[in-house]
Amino acid sequence: MATTSKQNYFYALGRRKSATARVRLTSGKGDIVINGKPAENYLENSKYLLNALQRPFTVLEIENKFNVSAKVSGGGSSGQVDAIRLGIAKALALMNEDLRSTLRRADQLSRNPREKERKKFGLKGARKQRQFTKR
């Protein structure tokens, strides 16, 4: 969506649960920066989350060719990683329209719509009711 004259980058927005990620994709050597910190530091060396972050690149077999800069807010670490992953996939699809079908088949362009259900009045949670007593 965005390529500027100063700096060439591709921008996309990713969301998951209550997390929102603004992702910029530039050509580089594979550095991922989240909120100004390297991804390894931000995710506290969680191998599972780091692999999930790399998934769009591994599907396309283009590891270490793009730098990712992400500003993410809201949610927990898992939701934030899924939001960034979706942003990366959308930016790659914007960059090259031919990659869209491969990303779609690998289920990288679909947003997971599940969000927390709100608590209802008179209940203990969204659906849990008070314990029944016969008296």
RAZI-V722852 format. One record per pair of residues at least 6 apart in sequence whose ideal C-beta (glycine too) atoms are under 7 Angstrom apart, sorted by the first residue. I is the first residue (numbers start at 1). GAP is how many residues later the second one is. If there is no record, write none. Layout:
I|GAP / I|GAP
This chain:
1|10 / 1|93 / 2|7 / 2|9 / 3|6 / 8|18 / 9|15 / 9|16 / 9|17 / 10|15 / 10|81 / 10|84 / 10|85 / 11|12 / 11|13 / 11|80 / 12|11 / 12|75 / 12|78 / 12|79 / 12|82 / 13|9 / 13|74 / 14|7 / 14|9 / 14|69 / 14|70 / 14|71 / 14|72 / 14|73 / 14|76 / 15|68 / 15|96 / 16|59 / 16|63 / 16|66 / 16|67 / 16|70 / 16|95 / 16|96 / 17|58 / 17|62 / 17|98 / 17|99 / 18|56 / 18|57 / 18|61 / 19|53 / 19|55 / 19|56 / 19|60 / 19|61 / 19|64 / 20|52 / 20|53 / 20|54 / 20|63 / 21|49 / 21|51 / 21|59 / 21|62 / 21|63 / 21|66 / 22|48 / 22|49 / 23|45 / 23|47 / 23|61 / 23|64 / 23|65 / 23|68 / 24|45 / 25|41 / 25|43 / 25|63 / 25|66 / 25|67 / 25|70 / 26|40 / 26|41 / 27|38 / 27|39 / 28|38 / 28|39 / 29|35 / 29|38 / 30|33 / 30|34 / 30|35 / 30|36 / 31|36 / 32|7 / 32|21 / 32|36 / 33|35 / 33|36 / 34|8 / 34|36 / 34|38 / 34|50 / 35|7 / 35|36 / 35|37 / 39|11 / 39|14 / 40|10 / 43|6 / 43|7 / 43|34 / 49|28 / 49|29 / 49|32 / 52|29 / 52|33 / 53|28 / 53|31 / 53|32 / 54|9 / 55|30 / 55|53 / 56|29 / 56|32 / 56|33 / 56|36 / 56|47 / 56|52 / 57|6 / 59|43 / 59|44 / 59|47 / 59|49 / 60|32 / 60|39 / 60|42 / 68|20 / 70|14 / 70|17 / 72|8 / 72|11 / 72|12 / 82|30 / 86|25 / 89|14 / 89|19 / 89|20 / 90|19 / 92|7 / 92|11 / 93|6 / 93|7 / 93|10 / 93|16 / 103|6 / 117|9 / 118|8 / 119|6 / 119|7 / 120|6 / 123|6 / 124|6
